[in-house]
Amino acid sequence: MSKFQSLRCEIADHIATVTLDRPPVNAQLRATQDEIALCFDELSDTPAARVVILTGAGRVFSAGADIKARAAAAPVPGGDRQHLRSARESYHAIMECAKPVIAAINGPALGAGLALVASCDILVAAEEAELGLPEVTVGLMGGCRHAMRLLGHSAVRRMMFTGERLSGAELYRRGVVEACVPLPELMPAARAIAARIAALSPTAVRMAKHSLNTIAEMSLRDGYRFEQDMTMALSRTPDAMEAKRAFLEKRAPVFRDAE
C-alpha cells in the first residue's frame, strides 16, 4: 500500500497500522480523505489484516481540514460538495471496515480529526491527546454529530460554541477512551489490544463488528433479535465449531483462516 501520499499502511502479525503522515499537522485534503477511504476498503479485503490501528505521525493526530488549502483553491461548480462527500466517505470507510479499528490518539484530533477518531471502534489516548471542534472559530461547521457518539449533550455544545478542547486525561475520566498513557506507551497499549483481537477467530470478529454496526440504530427488541440471528449463523461456521472443541479439550483453538 505504498501508493498513498498522505498516509502509511504496514501489516505485521495480522495487525495493520495506518499512520496519517502529512506534515506538519496531518491536515486533510480531499486527496487525503480519498486515500483514507481506499486504504480502509482495501484492508477490509486483506486477509493478512485482522485488526487496524489508526494513528498520526508527529505530535498531532490530525488538525482537521486543511483550511489554507481550501481557502486558496479556486471555486468550481460542485467542488465543495465533492469535498464534503469525500470527507463523509472517509469516515464511513473506517466505521464500515470489516476489521475492528483502534484509534491511537497521539495528539490533538480536531474537527475532521475528531470525526476520524469517533469513527473507530476502540479509543486509546496519549496524555498529549486532545479532542476539539474549532470549526466555528474559523467560520465553518461540522463534526458535532460524530462528537455526539463520544460525548454528552452539554459537552458537545460547549466544545462547538467555544472551541475548547478536552484533554486525554479528561477523556479518560469521562470514559471516552480506554486508557490515557504517556506518549511512548501509546502504541504498545494499542498493540496489546490489537493482539488480543488478532488472536481470535477472524470470522467471529468480522461478524461481531457487522452486528455491532447494525444494531447501533435499532430498538432493543430488533437489535437483540438481529444478534440472535447472527449467533445462529456464527455457530454454524468451522471457526465456531473449532472454538467449542478447543474449549472442551482444554487447548488453544486453531482457526481455519488463521494463516
Secondary structure, DSSP 8 states (H G I E B T S, - for coil): -TT-SSEEEEEETTEEEEEE--TTTT-B-HHHHHHHHHHHHHHHT-TT-SEEEEEESTT-SB--B-HHHHHHS---TTHHHHHHHHHHHHHHHHHT-SS-EEEEE-SEEETHHHHHHHTSSEEEEETT-EEE--GGGGT----HHHHTTTS-HHHHHHHHHH--EEEHHHHHHTTSSS-EE-GGGHHHHHHHHHHHHHTS-HHHHHHHHHHHHHHTTS-HHHHHHHHHHHHHHHHTSHHHHHHHHHHHTTS----TT--
